[in-house]
Amino acid sequence: MPDELAPTPGTGGPSRAVLRRVGGAALLGSALEWYDYFLFGAAAALVFGEVFFPSQDPTVAVLLSLATFGAGFVARPVGAVVFGRIGDKYGRRPALVATVLVMGLATTAMALIPSHASIGVGAPILLVITRLLQGMGSGAEYSGASVFAVEYAPPNRRGLYGSLSAAGVYLGMVLSSAAVLLVTTLTTEEQFASWGWRLPFLASLVLVALGLWIRARLDETPEFEREVAEEGTSGPGPLRTVLRTQWRSMVLVAALVAAPLALSHLYQVFALSYLDKKGFSSGLGTLGLVIAGVTVMITAPLAGLASDRFGRRPVLMTGAGFAIAFAFPFFWLVDTGQPVLAVLAMATAQGGSVGIAFGVQGVLLSELFSTGARYSGAAISREVAAVVFGGFAPFLAVALSTTAGGAPWPVALYVVGLGLITLIGGWFAPETARRGLARSRPPTSEPVEDETTSPAR
């Protein structure tokens, strides 16, 4: 058998070539989908208030725009239920192909919505509808990509493979931010507000085709195929399974993802509007997002590798602790008015507060649920938490800062609270690094020591 197609040494699992394609699909597939999602966030902070929610008070316009950003989170649990069932009943790959279509087509449609000045209230209504469709697609994307990669991965590298979808999410943010930065550089402020912002959204149609090509080249995961062969797909529905037998894992996931979910969007969306109020250019804000995204693309895989060696819990708790420690310094650096320090603050906040915890999140979500309900369990529990903690984080941050006369200290306290929730969740979480993936049963509360599932030493 050629070395390229030989099973990975010591695992008897997929070949190196297959694993490279799996890793590439997790990274690039997530990047293409989350390009769509983050593009909306950047536009909501920079231009949607003016285009779709005109108001004499700029703060009111920004609040309405950010509320629309949060509305997409309401649809995410619905997408998690729908696509999670597809993923658990019919396969991971068809579910991931479907999310590419929903996300990409909704984003392309946004580019074609007339402004409020053209059609009045119909403009924000159409924006909300397409945002809800975006939310449905994203509701199963990250968790599904993580499950797909983890189920393919060698036992001692599940953390690394699970982190690739997190790195892909931020590659999507880098691409969307770079697209906005390019257009704002090539157009005037008036041109950008009139038609320039639509160009990155139109580009999504090309990304849909690329995403479909990437994911159509992979076979179903061996773990799912074994589950079908042993248990079939005619048993209880995955939603019923997780609610009846694995609800403790769902509650735990909500705490584990609170900080990385909320801070991810807070530092991406609220930070742009905060920098704008401090007199920084929109170009500097988007440049900061690009550098912050690259930082997470480095720290997330490193966190995944560290979790394979030292365990999931200590890595997750390190990320939560960093979020708490950097809550106030972030605003101190931005408030200096120095562009270099403001960009450094964005990169450090994302790379440490989000990148570390986010990097270990994918493998934890996959290891806490059994194969027959893994996609649904991971997606539903994470997306319900996304509504509670993530969707309205930018809106709450703006509201908190406004009530304090523009001061950032209430937002910093909010960040500390989120970090504490995830820190406590990590303390009570079981260590899953040393046990195999559970099949048609909920995972036990104690790790199962096994030579084949021990972390690399």
C-alpha positions in Angstrom: 0.0 0.0 0.0 1.5 3.4 -0.9 2.6 5.4 2.1 0.3 8.3 1.1 -2.7 6.0 1.5 -1.5 3.9 4.4 -3.3 4.1 7.7 -1.8 6.5 10.2 0.9 4.7 12.1 -0.2 3.4 15.5 -3.9 4.1 14.9 -5.1 1.8 12.1 -7.3 4.8 11.1 -7.6 6.9 8.0 -4.5 7.6 5.9 -2.4 10.7 6.1 -3.8 12.0 2.8 -7.4 11.6 4.1 -6.5 13.3 7.4 -5.0 16.2 5.5 -8.2 16.6 3.5 -10.3 16.4 6.7 -8.1 19.0 8.3 -8.4 21.2 5.3 -12.1 20.8 5.1 -12.5 21.7 8.8 -10.4 24.8 8.4 -11.5 26.1 4.9 -15.1 24.9 5.1 -15.6 26.8 8.4 -13.7 29.8 7.0 -16.0 30.2 4.0 -19.2 29.9 6.0 -18.1 32.2 8.8 -16.9 34.8 6.3 -20.6 35.3 5.6 -21.5 35.5 9.3 -18.8 37.9 10.4 -19.3 40.1 7.3 -22.7 41.0 8.7 -21.2 41.9 12.1 -18.7 44.3 10.5 -21.3 45.9 8.3 -23.7 46.1 11.3 -21.1 48.1 13.2 -20.0 50.3 10.3 -22.8 51.0 7.9 -26.1 49.2 8.5 -27.4 51.7 11.0 -27.2 54.4 8.3 -28.5 52.3 5.4 -31.3 50.4 7.1 -32.1 52.2 10.4 -31.8 55.9 9.8 -32.3 57.9 13.0 -31.4 61.4 14.3 -29.6 59.8 17.2 -26.5 57.8 15.9 -26.5 55.7 19.1 -30.1 54.6 18.5 -29.2 53.6 14.9 -26.2 51.6 16.1 -28.3 49.9 18.8 -30.9 48.9 16.2 -28.2 47.6 13.8 -26.6 45.5 16.6 -30.0 44.2 17.7 -30.4 42.8 14.1 -27.0 41.2 14.5 -28.3 39.5 17.6 -31.5 38.4 15.9 -29.5 35.9 13.9 -28.7 34.1 17.1 -32.4 33.5 17.8 -32.4 31.3 14.6 -29.2 29.4 15.5 -30.9 26.9 17.9 -33.5 26.2 15.2 -30.7 25.5 12.7 -29.0 23.3 15.3 -32.1 21.2 15.7 -32.8 20.9 12.0 -29.2 20.2 10.7 -28.3 18.3 13.9 -31.0 15.8 13.1 -29.8 15.5 9.5 -26.2 15.0 10.7 -27.1 12.3 13.3 -29.7 10.5 11.1 -28.3 10.8 7.6 -24.6 11.7 8.0 -22.3 14.6 8.9 -21.4 15.4 5.4 -24.9 16.1 4.0 -25.6 18.4 6.9 -22.5 20.4 6.4 -23.2 20.7 2.6 -26.6 22.1 3.4 -25.3 24.7 5.8 -22.9 26.0 3.1 -25.9 26.6 0.8 -28.1 28.3 3.4 -25.4 30.6 4.6 -24.0 31.5 1.2 -27.3 32.2 -0.5 -28.6 34.3 2.4 -25.5 36.4 2.4 -25.6 37.0 -1.3 -29.2 38.0 -1.0 -28.2 40.7 1.5 -26.2 42.5 -1.1 -29.4 42.9 -3.2 -31.6 44.5 -0.5 -32.5 48.1 -1.3 -31.9 50.8 1.4 -34.4 52.2 3.8 -34.4 55.4 1.7 -35.6 53.3 -1.3 -38.3 51.0 0.1 -38.8 52.2 3.6 -39.6 49.7 6.4 -39.3 46.8 3.9 -35.5 47.2 3.9 -34.9 46.3 7.6 -37.6 43.5 7.3 -35.7 41.9 4.5 -32.4 42.3 6.3 -33.8 40.5 9.4 -35.2 37.6 7.3 -31.9 37.0 5.6 -30.1 37.4 8.9 -32.4 34.7 10.4 -31.5 32.4 7.5 -27.8 33.1 8.1 -28.4 32.2 11.8 -30.0 28.9 10.9 -27.0 27.9 8.7 -24.4 28.9 11.3 -26.4 27.1 14.0 -24.9 23.8 13.0 -21.7 24.8 11.2 -19.1 25.1 13.8 -20.2 22.1 15.9 -20.7 20.0 12.8 -17.3 20.8 11.4 -15.7 20.0 14.8 -17.6 16.7 15.2 -16.6 15.7 11.6 -12.9 16.4 12.3 -12.8 14.8 15.8 -14.5 11.6 14.6 -11.8 11.3 11.9 -8.9 12.2 14.1 -6.4 9.8 15.7 -7.2 9.4 19.4 -4.2 11.3 20.6 -4.8 14.2 18.2 -8.5 14.9 18.7 -7.8 18.2 20.4 -5.7 19.4 17.5 -8.2 18.4 14.8 -11.1 19.8 16.9 -9.3 23.1 17.0 -9.1 23.5 13.2 -12.7 24.5 12.9 -12.1 27.2 15.5 -9.1 28.4 13.4 -11.3 28.3 10.4 -13.9 30.5 12.0 -11.3 33.2 12.5 -9.9 32.7 9.1 -13.4 33.6 8.0 -13.2 36.7 10.1 -9.9 37.6 8.6 -11.3 37.2 5.1 -14.4 39.2 5.8 -12.4 42.0 7.6 -9.9 42.1 4.8 -12.7 42.4 2.3 -14.2 45.3 4.2 -10.8 46.9 4.6 -10.1 46.6 0.9 -13.4 48.1 -0.1 -13.2 51.0 2.4 -9.7 51.7 1.1 -10.8 51.9 -2.5 -14.0 53.9 -1.9 -15.0 57.1 -0.2 -17.2 57.0 2.9 -20.2 58.0 0.8 -19.5 55.4 -1.8 -19.0 52.7 0.8 -22.3 53.6 2.5 -24.1 53.8 -0.9 -22.9 50.6 -2.7 -19.4 49.6 -1.7 -20.5 47.5 1.3 -22.4 45.3 -1.0 -19.4 44.0 -2.9 -18.1 41.6 -0.2 -21.6 40.2 0.2 -21.8 39.5 -3.5 -18.5 37.6 -3.3 -20.2 35.1 -1.1 -21.7 33.4 -4.2 -18.2 32.4 -5.3 -17.4 31.1 -1.9 -20.6 28.9 -1.9 -19.3 27.0 -4.9 -15.8 26.6 -3.3 -17.3 25.4 0.0 -19.5 22.8 -1.8 -16.4 21.5 -3.7 -14.4 21.2 -0.6 -17.0 19.2 1.4 -18.2 17.1 -1.5 -14.7 15.5 -1.8 -14.9 13.8 1.6 -16.5 10.5 2.7 -18.6 10.1 5.8 -16.8 9.7 9.1 -15.8 6.2 10.1 -17.3 6.8 13.6 -20.7 7.6 12.1 -20.5 4.6 9.7 -19.7 2.3 12.6 -22.7 3.7 14.6 -25.1 3.1 11.7 -23.7 -0.5 11.2 -24.1 -1.3 14.9 -27.2 0.6 15.9 -28.9 1.8 12.7 -30.8 5.1 12.5 -34.3 4.0 13.4 -33.9 4.5 17.2 -35.1 7.5 19.2 -34.5 10.9 17.6 -31.2 12.6 18.6 -33.0 15.5 20.2 -35.0 13.2 22.4 -31.8 11.2 23.2 -29.8 14.2 24.4 -32.7 15.7 26.4 -33.4 12.4 28.2 -29.9 10.9 28.7 -27.3 13.6 28.2 -29.0 16.8 29.5 -26.2 17.3 32.1 -23.7 17.6 29.3 -25.9 20.2 27.6 -26.0 22.3 30.8 -22.3 22.0 31.2 -21.6 23.1 27.6 -23.6 26.3 28.2 -21.1 27.3 30.9 -18.0 26.1 29.0 -18.8 28.2 26.0 -20.2 31.3 27.7 -17.0 33.4 27.7 -15.5 32.4 24.3 -18.9 32.8 22.6 -19.8 36.2 24.1 -16.3 37.7 24.0 -15.8 36.6 20.4 -18.6 38.8 19.2 -18.1 41.5 21.8 -14.5 42.1 20.8 -15.4 41.9 17.1 -18.5 44.0 16.9 -18.6 46.3 20.0 -14.9 47.0 19.7 -15.4 48.5 16.2 -18.1 51.0 17.5 -16.0 51.7 20.6 -12.9 52.5 18.5 -15.0 54.7 16.3 -16.2 56.7 19.3 -12.6 57.1 20.4 -11.8 58.8 17.1 -10.0 55.9 15.4 -10.7 55.3 11.7 -12.8 52.4 10.5 -9.8 51.2 8.6 -7.8 50.8 11.8 -10.7 48.8 13.4 -10.9 46.4 10.6 -7.1 46.1 10.5 -7.2 45.3 14.2 -9.8 42.5 13.5 -7.5 41.0 10.8 -4.5 40.9 13.1 -6.7 39.6 16.0 -8.1 36.9 13.7 -4.6 35.8 12.7 -3.6 35.6 16.4 -6.5 33.3 17.1 -5.6 31.1 14.1 -2.3 30.6 15.9 -3.4 30.2 19.5 -6.4 28.0 18.8 -4.5 25.0 17.3 -1.8 25.5 20.0 -4.6 25.2 22.6 -5.8 22.1 20.9 -2.3 20.5 20.9 -1.9 21.5 24.6 -5.2 19.8 25.4 -4.0 16.6 23.8 -1.0 16.6 26.2 -2.3 18.2 29.4 -6.0 17.7 29.2 -9.0 19.7 28.2 -9.9 21.3 31.6 -6.6 23.1 32.4 -6.4 24.6 28.9 -10.1 25.8 29.0 -9.6 27.3 32.4 -6.5 29.1 31.3 -8.4 30.8 28.6 -11.2 31.8 31.0 -8.6 33.2 33.5 -7.0 35.2 30.7 -10.3 36.7 29.8 -10.8 37.9 33.4 -7.3 39.3 33.7 -7.4 41.2 30.5 -10.9 42.7 30.8 -9.8 46.1 32.1 -6.4 46.3 30.4 -8.2 46.0 27.0 -10.0 49.3 27.6 -6.9 51.0 29.2 -4.9 50.3 26.0 -7.7 51.5 23.7 -8.3 54.6 25.7 -4.7 55.8 25.3 -5.6 56.9 21.8 -2.6 55.2 20.3 -3.4 53.2 17.2 -0.6 50.6 17.9 -1.8 50.0 21.4 -5.5 49.7 20.3 -4.6 47.1 17.7 -2.4 45.3 20.3 -5.4 45.3 22.7 -7.7 43.7 20.0 -5.1 41.0 19.1 -4.3 40.1 22.7 -8.0 40.0 23.8 -8.9 37.7 20.9 -5.8 35.6 21.0 -5.9 35.0 24.7 -9.4 35.5 26.0 -11.0 33.7 23.0 -8.4 31.7 21.2 -7.3 29.5 24.0 -10.8 28.6 25.3 -12.2 28.4 21.7 -9.4 26.2 20.6 -10.4 23.4 23.0 -14.1 23.9 22.7 -14.7 21.8 19.6 -13.1 18.6 21.0 -14.9 19.0 24.3 -18.3 19.4 22.7 -17.6 16.2 20.7 -16.4 14.2 23.6 -19.3 15.0 25.9 -21.9 13.3 23.7 -22.5 9.9 22.2 -22.1 9.2 18.5 -25.8 8.7 17.8 -26.6 12.2 19.1 -23.3 13.9 19.0 -24.0 16.4 16.2 -27.4 17.4 17.8 -26.0 17.5 21.3 -23.0 19.6 20.5 -24.9 22.0 18.2 -28.1 22.5 20.2 -26.4 23.0 23.6 -23.8 25.4 22.1 -26.4 27.4 20.1 -28.8 27.8 22.9 -25.9 29.2 24.9 -25.1 31.4 21.9 -28.5 33.1 22.3 -28.1 33.6 26.0 -24.5 34.7 26.0 -23.3 35.6 22.5 -26.0 37.1 20.4 -26.8 40.2 22.3 -23.4 40.7 23.9 -22.5 43.7 21.6 -26.0 45.2 22.2 -25.6 44.8 26.0 -22.1 46.3 25.9 -23.3 49.4 24.0 -26.2 49.7 26.5 -23.9 49.3 29.5 -21.4 51.8 28.3 -24.2 54.3 27.4 -25.7 54.1 30.9 -22.3 54.9 32.3 -21.9 58.0 30.1 -19.6 56.2 27.6 -17.3 54.8 30.3 -16.1 51.2 29.6 -15.9 49.9 33.2 -19.4 48.3 33.1 -18.4 46.4 30.0 -15.2 45.2 31.6 -17.2 43.9 34.6 -19.4 42.1 32.2 -16.4 40.4 30.6 -15.2 39.4 34.1 -18.6 37.8 34.8 -18.5 35.8 31.6 -15.0 34.6 32.3 -16.1 33.4 35.8 -19.0 31.4 34.3 -16.6 29.5 32.0 -14.0 29.1 34.7 -16.5 27.5 37.1 -17.8 25.3 34.3 -14.3 24.1 33.6 -13.8 23.3 37.2 -16.8 21.0 37.3 -16.3 19.5 33.9 -15.0 15.9 33.6 -11.6 15.4 31.9 -12.4 13.8 28.6 -8.9 13.7 27.0 -8.1 10.1 28.1 -11.3 8.4 27.1 -12.6 7.2 23.7 -15.6 8.7 21.9 -18.8 7.3 23.4 -21.1 5.5 21.0 -24.8 4.7 21.7 -24.6 5.6 25.3 -24.0 8.8 27.3 -20.4 9.2 28.4 -19.5 8.2 32.0 -18.7 10.9 34.5 -15.2 9.5 35.1 -12.5 9.3 32.4 -11.7 5.8 31.1 -8.0 5.2 31.1 -6.9 3.5 27.9 -3.6 3.3 26.2 -5.1 4.0 22.8 -6.8 7.2 24.0 -4.1 8.6 26.2 -2.8 12.0 25.3 0.5 12.2 23.5 3.5 12.4 25.9 
